[in-house]
Amino acid sequence: MFNRKSYLLLLFFVFLLTACKEDEYIPYTPVNISIDVYSALYGDINVVGGYMYITGGYKGIIIYRKSQEEFVTMERACPYKPLLDCERLAVDDSTLLFVKDDCCGSKFLITDGSIINGPATKPAKLYNNSFDGRYLYIYN
């Protein structure tokens, strides 16, 4: 049915598909964090447009204050090859509108994690959060 040439060609294509495939997931890490937003430790997020990095999640979390009542809590692991050591999202200080990954070149909108440019094909991972006027709760 298959000659040797067809078998080798099929094997080559299977290898290419698996070798070029991006990692499918960011490893699950339980997140259950409570922050007093008005504590001196979190002064960077006291104003709309402020952001900061905290430990937690898989490679850290970016907290961005979207409005007086809304926050965005984003995983710092890039959804494109998240297991690589150099992959870590950071806020683009030149615009404060984007989160970028200098290692792979992906860029995401800070307000919702949507992709601005790739190679990432999935949006940035967002954590659930709720804000009661003083405390920000981050969870998954």
N, C-alpha and C positions, 0 to 999 in steps of 0.2 A: 504494500500500500504506500508507505513512505520510502523513498530512496534516501540514501545517506545525505545527499545535498539538501533535500527538503527538510530532513530532521535537523541538520545543523543550522539551517536558516531559521527554522521555528525556535530552536534553542537560543539563537542569537537575539531574536526579537523579544522573547520572554525575559532574557537577561537585561536588555535595554529598558523594558517597561518597569522592571523592579528596581534597577539601579537609579533611574531618574525620578522615581516616585518620591514626592515629598512626604515627610513624616505625617501621619494621619491625626495625631492627637498631641495635646499637651497633657502630660501625666496628671491624673487627678490628685489634688492635694486639698485636704479639708481646710476650709477657711471659715472662721467665726471670730471676727474682730470687732471690738467696740472702742470708739475713739471719742473723747471729749473735744469737739472741734474748737472750742474756745480756750483750751489749755494752751499755755505758752509753747508747748512742744509742737503744736500744730498750727502755728501762726501763719504759715504759708497758705493755708486753705481757709483763712478767715474772710477773704475777699473773693468775689466772683472773678473767675479767670485764674485764680491761684491753683497751684498744684504742688504735689510733693511725692516722694517715693517712700514706701514703707516695706518692711519685711513681711513676708506672708505669701501665700500662693506657692507656685512652683519656682519662679525666679524673682519674686517681688511683685508689688502692686503699685500702680500709679493712681493717686487720688486727684481728681480734677473737679474744681467747683464750677459747675455749669451755670447755676443761678443761686439765688439766696436759699432756695429749698431743694435744689437738685445737685447731686454729685455723680460723677462717672468713676467707676472703680475698675481698672483694667489690669490684666495680667501682663507682666513685663516680658514673658517668653513670647517670641515671635511665632505665629502659627505656621510659618515656613521653616521647617527643620528645627523644631523647638528643643531638640536634645543637644544641639551643638553648644559648646561653651561660650562662643562669642555672641550668640543671639540674645540680645536684651533690648527691649524697647525703651526709648528715652524721648522726652518732650523736645521738640524742635524750638529752641529758645528764640530763633529769628522771627517766628510767626505766632507761636503759642497756639496754633490751630492743628498742628499735626504731631503725631507720634511716629518716630522713624526708627529703623534698624540699620545702622551703618554697615553691619556685617553683610547682609544680603541685599540691601537697597530697598526693602519694602517700606511703604509709608501708609499710615492710617489716620483717619480723622479723629481728633481727640474727643469730640463730643459723642461719638457713638461707635467707634472702632471700625468703621467701614474702610475698605481698601481704597487708597488713592492711587498707588502704583505698586507693582509686584516686584519680585516673583511670587509673593504670597497669593494664594487663591481663596483664602478664607479670611474673614474679618478678625480683628484682634479679639481675644477672649475677654468678656466682661463678667465681673462678679455682681451678684445681686447686692443691693444696698438699700437701706432705709434711713431716713433722717427725721428725728423727732423735735428738731429745733435746737438741740444741744449735742446730742450723741449721734454719731454716724455708725451704723451697724453694717458690716461687710460680711457676706456669707455666700456659700454655694449650696 
